[in-house]
Amino acid sequence: MDDKSEKFRSPSEEKAPVEEGQVLTPDLLRDVANKRTSIVSKEGGIVNASGHRDQLKRQYGLLAICGLALNIDNAWIAFAGSLSVAVLNGGPCGILYEFIVACVYYSFIGASIAELASAIPSSGGVYHWASITAGPKYGRALGFFTGSLNFFGWIFDVSSIAYIPANVLVQMYAIYHPGFEIQAWHTFVAFVCVVWLSTAFVIFCNRLIPHLQHAGLFLVVVGGLVTIIVVASMPEKHATSHFVWANFQNMTGWSGGVAFLTGVLNGAFTIGTPDAVTHMAEELPNPSVDLPKAVFAQIGLGFLTAFLYGIAIFYGINDLDAVANSNGSFPVAEVYSQATGSAGATFGLLFIILLSILICTIGTILMVGRLWWALARDNATPFPSFFSRVNERLSCPIEATVLCAILTTGFGAIQLGSETAFTDLVGSFIILTSTSYFLAFFPHLLTKRQNVPPGPFWMGSWGYAINGIACILIVFFNIWFCFPYAYPVSDLSLMNWNSVILVGIILLTVFWWFMHGMRKYPGPKLQSLYSD
């Protein structure tokens, strides 16, 4: 931002306009970051933490944004959706202990994200922070790459999330049609309907979304509790505690230690969305205070609901092989069937999942559209002037949201040709997003945490340890998450393509950097302001 064209005023008292050419001192920058002083453009509009005029309605209160965080994560349903894969890495006890490790891992990431979101509440999120933590010399390029990795990680995740309600819908139909043979195209048709109906809701019903998040929060908490009670109380015979807590069933071919560490990926997929709500920063009246609360609520309640849910369903299993080899579109239906012995109860429990995951899909499409829009308005994407548009009446970047729906549909179509290729693609979500976090955290440490003005949530000297542990764990687990799913690798379906996808996205970003970014990408508008 050109400081010669700006003046400063306090929201609580009148201050004389800053003279042209006045130096932006660290104290003044800190006042800007903490909202004790606002930046006012020549046109008179208040500039937000991203350096842009507000264009979206600030309609999310604390409850709504916490609901959105929990709905996008939807930990216990993500836990259910990955059950048939996760069970290979140690059986029930392996899943539970791996999930605990994943939540500890992501608590360090979450704290680091909460701190940066409190200091710089921008819809660009991790992309904006990486631009600032690295300083003016390296921040522009680093932020460019961080934004690319973060976006691709999230767009792959949207494809994965939207397939869960599609699978549930097909499975619910199959419950009352025993002779129905599920085909890939059945699920894809349901997938397309889910994606585009959710996109239409995001565009045309934006004012209803905060209320929808309240309903989603109710479903996540109360729906999860109802499911736990039903699954825990209905079985005629429960599994043994040894089966749930001590019988490590390694079906990967790796040693037990390798199977456990690679299996943490399943837990990470369940809990690994701590930056989601940060991309909604410009739709909260008080984001510096509320975003950290939403991040911690997502990780804390996500752990609690998913862990209790996992315990309940594992005690309800009486045939683990049937779950692992289920030929249905949503294997947890087999768990419900074993636990309840009732088609009606199974249908009802799946219906709870369906309602909750539809809200999750809407929230995730909402968020990823905001992410692409934030990149476009800083000229980091193709056709930036087109994708940076906002329909202020609908409070939605329509073009960016529709593009994300198109990409999601295209990635979802991969499932028709190769389920393995699709699984590998969406599974790279954790690798891509956690790498983008690393690119924001590590420069923060290298610059002695001095380029970011403290926000209301600031970890002080503890921040060095927490940021450092987060960086070490990201590198450590990303290495394990690239190991093949089973050993020996007898065919391509057992190969893990996470590392290949990561390199591919980096090469694609390098190409776009030399084609466009090096000459035309200026970085976030407030990059120079915060890095002065």
QUIBELQUI-V398813 format. One record per run of one state. SS is the DSSP state (2 for helix, 1 for strand, 0 for the rest). FROM is the first residue (numbers start at 0). TO is the last residue. Records with the same first field share a line. If there is no record, write none. Layout:
SS = FROM-TO / FROM-TO
//
This chain:
0 = 0-1 / 5-5 / 9-24 / 33-36 / 40-44 / 47-51 / 53-58 / 60-60 / 73-73 / 81-81 / 86-87 / 119-124 / 133-133 / 175-182 / 204-204 / 234-239 / 245-247 / 250-254 / 271-274 / 284-285 / 315-318 / 324-330 / 340-341 / 377-382 / 387-389 / 391-394 / 396-396 / 417-417 / 427-427 / 446-460 / 480-490 / 494-496 / 520-525 / 531-531
2 = 2-4 / 25-32 / 61-72 / 74-80 / 82-85 / 90-118 / 125-132 / 134-174 / 183-203 / 205-233 / 240-244 / 255-270 / 275-282 / 286-314 / 319-323 / 331-339 / 342-376 / 383-386 / 397-416 / 418-426 / 428-445 / 461-479 / 491-493 / 497-519 / 526-530
1 = 6-8 / 37-39 / 45-46 / 52-52 / 59-59 / 88-89 / 248-249 / 283-283 / 390-390 / 395-395
//
